[in-house]
Amino acid sequence: MTRPRVARVALVGALAAVWAVASYLLWQSKVPASLRLPHVDVHRYFTVSQLHAAASYDRFTNVVWVLSVIVELVVFALYARWGARFARESAAGPIGTGMLLGMIGFALLWVAEIPVDVASLWWQRRHHLTSTGYFTEIFGNWLALGSQFVFLCLALAIVMGLARRFRERWWILAVPVFVALAALETFVAPYTLTTHPLRDQRLLAQARVLERIEHVGRVPIVVEPVHGSTALPNAEATGLGPSRRVVLWDTLVDGRFTDRELRVVIGHELGHLARNHLWKSIGWYALFALPGAYLVARATRRRGGMGEPAAVPLALLVLVVLGLLALPLENAISRHDEAEADWMALQSTRDPAAATALFRRFVPTTLDEPDPATWEYLLLENHPTIAQRIAMAQAWRRLHPAG
């Protein structure tokens, strides 16, 4: 074995060891390792009509998802095969041409996915989950595509600039840059939302109690008005350090949920902050970006590497395929963190009855399938299933019979 190859193998081995140790540390959880969730019979918690409605809605959304994946793969496969021809007609320089090719690829995908997006919107409108119009959906996505273009151009400028300077080692230097950008995006995300402070003083007082229990310090609780576009209830923990927020959608505080149920929601979101899940998500991003960038570098060598515009269409296809392959693991990580946040909410509220009532209410209000098929669970579910969340509340109650 030649010396360069030995060095390469040693580097890959060292990085693999770092990956394993880091992933072990990021996986640590407050949920007891010995916790066993009891079996939940969904027919005890939901009516036949609720289960039928959720299953019916779920079947169509699954078909739409499969079609969108097929469209994405076909578009980028064809673009990887013939897209490099566009580079021959550009006089924008190598990096400018690469950015142009990236934008063309995403524009083609946007056009190809319009029928799928329209079908998805039709299904949501049919079930009164959104009031967004078709014109807004199509051209709103076009405006959103503009922000994707900006990010894509920045990413390609960084990658191609590093690749033209450092050749095949560009990926080693690119990963820290993208991790820093991910941290910056997480920090500024709360400031991009239109929100107002939570005005329910009783609920706000309960949130302050939960903050003390979960040791997160003072966290602004804000409401985001979304009722003009969706009826779905949701909440999120967002931001880092001074930008931390708990964001409640106004569809969550519109009277459909009790104060006790909303208290569980706030406890859950504060749990994300208490357990540093947003920082952990950046850590996981770094762990996925490292092998991902390496594989992109290896796959594009035959097109001259990422320093050449002709490699961009192929790189887009590789990224899409890697994203699909990583999806089950990414969902497992997300479900792991969401389960921990559920546990933190149970620990802080000590109200498994309210948690159970909250999860039961999700089925008729969101049409979530409470116990989806295994393939759907692996590929589409980034939260524990409704049945699993109810089971955790039951398990907590058994451990704390006086709670």
C-alpha angles and dihedrals in degrees: 000000000000122000095248090051092049089051091049092050091048091051093049090047092051092048091049090053091050090048092052095048093045093048090050091053093046091050094060112121142184090226106105111255089222094055112125118193115222121232112267121208102212090204088069092060105032134046122242090251092052092050092046092050092049093047092048093049091045095053094057094044089052091053090050091050092051091049091050090052092049091049092049093049094046094047095049094041090055091043091050089053099047107008095092088071089076089064092067092065098048126098095183095106126253098293094040090049091049091053090048091052090050092052092047091053094052092043090055090050091050091053094045093050097051093096091049092048091049091050091050092049091047090054093049092047090048089057094043093243094126140020095198112134124232093244090052092047094052100040094033087060088050090057090047087052088062091064089048089053091053093050092043092051091049092048093048092046090054096044097043092044091053093042093053090050103037102022114204094001093065092105092064091059097036097059096065089048093053092044089054090050090050090052091048091050091050091049096050097038095093091054091058093060126090105229143147130208118272105264098193099102094191093054090043090054090052089051090054089055091051090049090058093046093050094040096230099132122227112337121181112242108209137175124227116206107228102142091107091068108023142022093203116116118228145151136190143190110228141169137040129255110329092007095060115132140166105220119200118191112232087236086067095054097041095106101271092104127055124237090252091054092047089050088058090050092052091046089052094051093045086051089061089055094043091054093043093238094160091054089046091052088058089050091051089047089056092050092051094041093056099062090031094058090045092053091048089052091051095044095051097049092098089057091053096271130275092304089074124074092223089068095060099081091049091047090055091054092048091051092051092049092046090049092054092047091050094046097092091050093045090050091049090053092048092048089049092055093043091051089052090050089051089052091049089052091052091048094049101040097032086206112122090162091061091045090052092048090050093052092046090053091054093070099061093035099046102019089230113169103243095209110020127188118277096251090051091047091053099042106030112022114089092167129055110268119264088251091053092048091051089047091054090053089052091048091050090051091053091052091047106035091166092049 
